[in-house]
Amino acid sequence: MRPDLQELFRMEKLPHIWCPGCGHGIIMRAIAEAIKESGIDMDKTVIVSGIGCSSRAPGYMNFDTCHTIHGRALAFATGIKLANPELNVFVITGDGDATAIGGNHFIHAARRNIDLNVILFNNNIYGMTGGQYSPLTPTGSKATTSPYGNVERNFDIPTLAIAAGASYVGRGTAYHDKLLKDLIIAGINNKGFSLIEAISMCPTSFGRRNKLGNAAKMLELQKTAAINVKAAQKLPPEKLEGKFLIGELHNKPAPEFTEEYDKLIAKLRKEAEQ
């Protein structure tokens, strides 16, 4: 590990317990690099998670952290941000934690445009709890709860976030880790709800069951299937079939919830004094 990043981790907790080949360690490092390079105050930074493989990350990170209950990370983070708007609040969540049991919290946090930095680790499956399919498991993919292939359509989470009202949305991968870091920095700089989807790989529960090969081959799939949104604008539709976009997908500043809430309180106090 880079010496300048060690202060951001609870070194005594490492090495982590994620499976060999899991992409979550790469994504966690990208978050640490983004926090370091953005220059935000560690003592004013809080990292919140729910339940799942991704949600183990805050236990390794040397910040004030909250490991909350399944699907409720965004609800806890909303309370923290409202209680102290000066804090930099990050939410580390997974495809199941954020979009299944936590789906309602997700769309309403985006709708409010509350200043949260949400990094959604998407490994396409419930990795920790037995390999069930999630709302982000691609159609046709196998899981313990879809042994013959998932018949449901999966969410495109950036599209959902944009439709719900998020003011900044990006997508990176474990392979494109520098881009991922830059997207997280951009999310930090956005005053509002920022969603960064981080495509990870789960060779144990997803890759093995769907015969995608080992972690190296799954990283290669990320490399070949991802197209930067800027490059995609110049390509014909047939060149985009079977691909997914990475990069900055949406950047539209909007009024931030805690600031608007404080304005309302100030207005009511002024009216009460008159």
Secondary structure by P-SEA (a helix, b strand, c coil): ccccccccccccccccccccccaaaaaaaaaaaaaaaaccccccbbbbbcccccccccccccccccccccccaaaaaaaaaaaccccbbbbbbccccccccaaaaaaaaaaaccccbbbbbccccccccccccccccccccccccccccccbbbbaaaaaaaaacccccccccccaaaaaaaaaaaaaacccbbbbbbbbbcccccccccccccaaaaaaaaaaacccaaaaaacccccccccccccccbbbbcccaaaaaaaaaaaaaaaaac
